[in-house]
Amino acid sequence: MNGTNSLNNLHIAVIGAGMGGLACALALKKHGFDRVEVYESASNLGFVGAGIQMAPNMARILDRLGCWDDIAKEATNIKSTSIRRTFEFEISLQCKRLTKAEGNTNKELAFVELLDIKENYGYPHMVGHRSSLAGNIYEGCKREKVAFFFSTTVESITTFGPKPSFIAQPRHGNAYTVEADIILAADGIKSNCRVSMLKELNADANVEDTGQSAYRIMLKREQMENDPELKELIDSDRVTRWIGEKRHIIAYPVSNKNIYNISTAHPDTHFAEAPSATYTTRGSKSDMFHTYSSFGELCHRMLDLVPEGEVCEWKLRVHAPLPTWVHGSVALVGDACHPTLPHLNQGAGQAIEDAGVLAVVLSKCPDGSPQSINKALQVYERVRKERAELLVGLAAASGKALQLGEGAAKEERDRQFAALRAGKGPVPDKWADGDTQRMIFGHDCMKVAEESFDEIFKSLTQDARL
């Protein structure tokens, strides 16, 4: 930390205890900030059960924060990915022609080995349970004595500088004003803080309807172990993806292979008339089967294991790129500023990259003045915004490629998959593509922030409103 006690004693308020907020709090503490508080509307960290992919760019940061080893103990080291289609096509590269062959809905389009990920990037690509990831970051926060205020809602930010403030509303009790030196708003895609910032700047970036929703399913080992084909899936070190027109399923084992995580993406039919604040709904098992009727017996046997009444559907929403992530001494973090579709599996990873960079740039501040804080937050935006928004775009493009219907584009995609089986060409599923992996996994955002801080900081002018 560059500064003296004035930096150590800065009051930093983090709004939201999701992945980005927890990682911000822990990273700031690890970088010497003593007064870090987290405000969370939920009563506890009862994360909805779901799997999460943990790529090397995430692991690198969590290792520096001292919590990666415990997370990795429960995770699965992914060694390959299998991409399968819902209808079989015989592909001839010589005549460049596709011939549909009925009856096989589980044929492998491509198989990609991931054995060299750790050698290339220093960490393996792992998958785990969301509660394990969040829980271990939270335990790190508690060891560092981060102050948590649960059951406390933040409806809006009242001032952005020089001393930013907000109204905190406990679930049981009277509202009160919190004044801080820095506010980091990690309050998710439904961010009230983003709304406050954009209103203050006379800007807009409405939440956009993607037209997609998702089922998220967790099957237990005992549900699958008596079916040899299903048991092979949960015993594997593999991510398996079944792709079809306008929909796909991705699945992998988590929690020491005691749980099989299944996530889908498909056209939205249940949220179309719902208000924009609605993101989840209780789903119907018969609707789920209808949505994936073309996905064949193996997928149907998996879906049939979901108990009636436990089908839950999530709406997938994003918003347009924001004009800025920073105003005064306030910065947006994670889904509050760059929500993404799940097709690159980088949502949590990018929020954790935000946290790592914020800790670096704030610790390198020359002093604790509002002017220097604002410029440091602008460095954060310079380092992170272009990369995060590029990955948001890549995720959307990858999802479209995987869900193509009949036509020339799908024929070309399947030819690329066929060439891949022969060891040639790129992977249409960008998550498994080597060039894309190098760009995502090989990036050390904290190192970039360390090395570029001085140059960027000197080039900036402070917010004229301070």
TAHUHU-V926135 format. One record per backbone hydrogen bond with DSSP energy under -0.5 kcal/mol. CO is the residue of the C=O (numbers start at 1). NH is the residue of the N-H. If there is no record, write none. Layout:
co-><CO,CO>
nh-><NH,NH>
This chain:
co-><4,4,5,7,8,8,10,10,11,11,11,12,12,13,13,14,14,15,18,19,20,21,22,23,24,25,26,27,28,29,34,35,36,37,38,39,40,42,44,45,50,52,53,54,55,55,56,57,58,58,59,60,61,62,62,63,67,68,69,70,71,71,72,74,76,76,79,80,81,82,82,83,83,84,88,89,90,90,91,92,92,97,99,100,101,101,103,104,107,110,111,112,114,116,117,118,124,125,126,127,128,129,129,130,131,132,133,134,135,136,137,138,139,140,141,142,147,149,151,153,153,156,159,160,162,164,165,165,166,166,167,168,168,169,176,177,178,182,183,183,184,184,185,186,188,191,192,193,194,195,196,197,198,199,206,208,208,211,212,213,214,215,217,219,220,220,221,221,224,226,227,228,229,230,231,232,233,237,237,238,239,240,241,241,242,243,244,246,247,248,249,250,251,252,254,254,255,258,259,259,260,261,262,263,265,266,271,275,277,279,281,284,285,286,287,288,290,292,293,295,296,297,298,299,300,301,302,303,307,310,311,312,313,314,315,316,316,318,325,327,329,330,331,333,334,334,335,341,342,346,347,348,349,350,351,352,353,354,355,356,357,358,359,360,362,363,369,370,371,372,373,374,375,376,377,378,379,380,381,384,385,386,387,388,389,390,391,392,393,394,395,396,397,398,399,401,403,407,408,409,410,411,412,413,414,415,416,417,418,419,419,420,426,428,429,430,433,434,435,436,437,437,438,440,443,444,445,446,447,448,449,452,453,454,455,456,457,463>
nh-><7,8,9,10,34,35,12,35,13,181,182,14,37,15,184,16,39,186,22,23,24,25,26,27,28,29,30,31,33,32,36,12,147,14,149,16,152,151,46,47,130,128,55,126,58,59,60,61,61,62,63,64,65,67,68,66,71,72,73,74,74,75,75,256,78,127,114,239,112,84,241,109,110,243,101,91,92,99,93,96,97,92,90,102,88,104,105,88,85,83,113,81,117,120,121,122,126,78,54,76,52,132,133,134,135,136,137,138,139,140,141,142,143,144,146,145,38,40,171,155,169,167,165,329,164,180,158,159,168,178,155,170,176,153,168,179,166,13,185,331,15,186,333,18,191,195,196,197,198,199,200,201,203,202,320,210,318,268,316,266,314,264,262,260,223,224,224,225,227,228,231,232,233,234,235,236,236,79,80,240,82,251,84,243,249,86,247,267,244,265,242,263,240,261,258,259,258,221,254,261,219,252,217,250,248,213,274,278,279,315,313,288,289,290,291,292,293,295,296,299,300,301,302,303,304,305,305,306,310,312,283,216,281,214,317,210,212,208,332,330,183,327,185,336,337,338,339,344,345,350,351,352,353,354,355,356,357,358,359,360,361,362,363,364,365,2,373,374,375,376,377,378,379,380,381,382,383,384,385,388,389,390,391,392,393,394,395,396,397,398,399,400,401,402,403,404,246,411,412,413,414,415,416,417,418,419,420,421,422,422,424,423,428,430,432,433,437,438,439,440,441,442,442,443,445,448,449,450,451,452,453,456,457,458,459,460,460,466>
